[in-house]
Amino acid sequence: MAKKAPRRTAERILEMSLDLFNRFGEPNVSTTLISAELNISPGNLYYHFPAKDELINALFDRYERALNELLGASEGVHDVEDAWFFLHTLFELIWQHRFLYRDLNDLLSKNRRLETHFQTVLKNKSSSIKTMLKAMGRSGAVHIDASELEATSHCMVVVLTYWLSYEYVRDPRHALEPQSAQVALLRGAHHVLNLLAPYLEPNQRTHLQRLVQSYGKPK
């Protein structure tokens, strides 16, 4: 049986960086720590990523590609159950790259490329949520006036973007630890979707309540 080819060093560096950034926050993780955890020399790391910003940008590029692919599924959301799983999947992707959201303001202030690209991320999120609301409207799941669609979609994006920051403030020692992930993601999906409650068709509103009960009511 042929042995698997060893993972490329650049890939190992990115995986370790993501893990450490998520666990400790990007400002608290140095390239020296990353190389030590990988048992490689700092020079080896710098060969692949000459600056820490290049590591961050590479991780962000991966996130942005995965996000755009996921956002494209919004037009297939037809009811509250579709929306629940779409938003939960979106939160899972955010969780996998939570350092970006945990340290968002700090990262944007130091990294011009990230600043401009994150503005595009927000626009794409808003566009995707509006597409989802229109699709749900066509299927009769929601009844939302065109004049309210813009503001509602923006509110949903705000909660979607800053939910993990809210979780962190609630419980700084535990909120962003892996064991807290499932509860945090369920709470986030519920509260984003709950912004639609006034516009949901009655049966859809009832179904949302059932989903919350089935997957564990957020505290």
C-alpha positions in Angstrom: 0.0 0.0 0.0 1.5 3.3 -1.0 2.2 5.8 1.7 0.3 9.1 1.6 2.4 12.0 0.5 3.3 14.3 3.4 1.3 17.5 3.6 3.2 20.5 2.1 4.8 22.7 4.7 2.7 25.8 3.6 -0.5 23.8 4.2 0.7 22.7 7.6 1.6 26.3 8.5 -1.9 27.5 7.5 -3.6 24.8 9.5 -1.6 25.5 12.6 -2.0 29.3 12.2 -5.8 28.9 12.0 -5.9 26.7 15.0 -3.7 29.0 17.1 -5.5 32.2 15.9 -8.9 30.7 16.8 -7.7 29.5 20.2 -5.8 32.5 21.4 -6.7 35.4 19.1 -4.5 36.6 16.2 -2.8 39.4 18.2 -1.6 36.9 20.8 0.0 34.5 18.4 3.5 35.2 16.9 5.1 33.6 14.0 7.7 32.3 16.4 5.0 30.4 18.3 3.6 29.0 15.1 7.0 27.7 13.9 7.7 26.2 17.4 4.3 24.4 17.4 5.2 22.9 14.0 8.8 22.1 15.0 10.2 24.0 12.1 12.6 26.9 12.0 11.3 30.5 11.8 13.2 30.8 8.5 11.3 27.9 7.0 8.0 29.7 7.9 9.2 33.0 6.5 10.2 31.2 3.3 6.5 30.4 2.7 5.0 33.5 4.4 7.4 36.4 4.7 5.1 38.4 6.9 2.3 37.6 9.3 -0.2 39.5 7.2 0.4 37.1 4.4 -0.7 34.3 6.6 -3.8 36.1 7.6 -4.6 37.0 4.0 -4.1 33.4 2.9 -6.5 32.2 5.6 -9.0 35.0 4.7 -8.9 34.1 1.0 -9.8 30.5 1.8 -12.7 31.8 4.0 -13.9 34.2 1.3 -14.0 31.5 -1.4 -15.9 29.1 0.8 -18.3 31.9 1.9 -19.1 33.0 -1.6 -19.8 29.4 -2.6 -22.1 29.0 0.4 -23.9 32.3 -0.2 -24.8 31.2 -3.7 -27.1 28.6 -2.2 -29.4 31.3 -0.8 -31.7 31.3 -3.8 -32.6 27.7 -3.0 -34.0 28.7 0.4 -37.8 28.3 0.2 -39.0 28.0 3.8 -38.0 28.4 7.4 -36.4 25.0 7.6 -34.2 25.7 4.6 -33.3 29.1 6.1 -32.5 27.5 9.5 -30.0 25.1 7.9 -28.6 27.7 5.6 -27.9 30.1 8.5 -26.5 27.3 10.7 -24.1 26.2 7.9 -23.1 29.9 7.5 -22.4 30.1 11.2 -20.4 26.9 11.1 -18.1 28.5 8.4 -17.8 31.6 10.5 -16.9 29.5 13.5 -14.2 27.7 11.6 -12.6 31.1 11.0 -13.7 32.8 14.2 -10.4 34.7 14.7 -11.4 37.0 11.9 -14.6 38.0 13.8 -13.1 37.9 17.3 -10.4 40.3 16.3 -12.2 42.0 13.4 -11.7 45.7 14.3 -8.0 45.2 15.2 -7.4 43.2 12.0 -9.1 45.8 9.8 -7.1 48.7 11.3 -3.8 47.0 10.5 -4.5 45.3 7.2 -5.7 47.5 4.3 -6.3 44.5 2.0 -8.5 42.8 4.6 -10.3 46.1 5.2 -11.4 46.4 1.6 -12.2 42.7 1.1 -14.3 42.5 4.3 -16.4 45.3 2.9 -17.1 43.1 -0.1 -17.9 40.2 2.3 -20.6 42.4 3.9 -22.0 43.4 0.6 -22.1 39.7 -0.5 -23.8 38.7 2.8 -26.4 41.4 2.4 -27.1 40.4 -1.2 -27.4 36.8 -0.3 -29.8 37.4 2.6 -32.0 39.6 0.3 -32.0 36.8 -2.3 -33.1 34.4 0.5 -35.9 36.7 1.6 -37.1 37.1 -2.0 -37.1 33.4 -2.6 -39.0 32.8 0.7 -41.4 35.4 -0.4 -42.1 33.8 -3.7 -42.8 30.5 -2.0 -45.2 32.2 0.4 -43.2 31.5 3.5 -42.7 35.2 4.3 -44.7 38.3 3.6 -42.4 41.3 3.7 -42.9 44.6 2.0 -40.2 45.7 -0.4 -39.7 48.8 1.7 -38.8 46.7 4.7 -36.7 44.1 2.9 -33.5 46.3 2.8 -33.5 47.2 6.5 -34.4 43.7 7.6 -31.6 42.1 5.6 -29.1 44.6 7.0 -30.2 43.8 10.5 -29.8 40.1 9.8 -26.3 40.7 8.5 -25.3 42.7 11.5 -26.4 39.9 13.9 -24.7 37.4 11.6 -21.4 39.3 11.6 -21.2 40.3 15.2 -22.9 37.3 16.9 -19.6 35.7 18.0 -18.4 39.1 19.5 -21.6 39.1 21.5 -21.0 35.5 22.7 -17.5 36.5 23.7 -18.6 39.4 25.8 -21.2 37.2 27.5 -18.6 34.6 28.5 -15.0 35.6 27.6 -13.4 32.5 29.1 -15.5 29.9 27.4 -17.6 31.4 24.6 -15.2 30.7 21.7 -13.9 27.3 23.0 -14.8 24.3 20.9 -17.1 22.8 23.5 -19.2 26.0 23.3 -19.6 25.8 19.5 -22.8 24.0 19.0 -24.8 26.2 21.5 -23.3 29.4 20.1 -24.2 28.4 16.5 -27.7 27.4 17.4 -28.3 30.7 19.3 -26.9 32.7 16.4 -29.0 30.9 13.8 -32.1 31.3 15.9 -31.7 35.0 16.6 -30.9 35.9 13.0 -34.0 34.0 11.8 -36.1 35.4 14.7 -35.8 38.8 13.0 -38.1 37.3 10.4 -40.8 36.2 12.9 -43.1 39.2 12.3 -43.1 38.4 8.5 -43.4 34.6 8.6 -46.6 32.9 7.5 -48.3 31.6 10.7 -47.5 27.9 9.9 -43.9 28.9 9.3 -43.7 30.7 12.6 -45.0 27.7 14.3 -42.4 25.5 12.5 -39.6 27.9 13.6 -40.7 27.3 17.2 -40.6 23.6 16.7 -37.1 23.8 15.2 -35.9 25.7 18.2 -37.4 23.2 20.6 -36.0 20.2 18.6 -32.4 21.5 18.5 -32.3 23.0 21.9 -33.8 26.3 22.9 -31.1 29.0 23.1 -30.6 30.7 26.4 
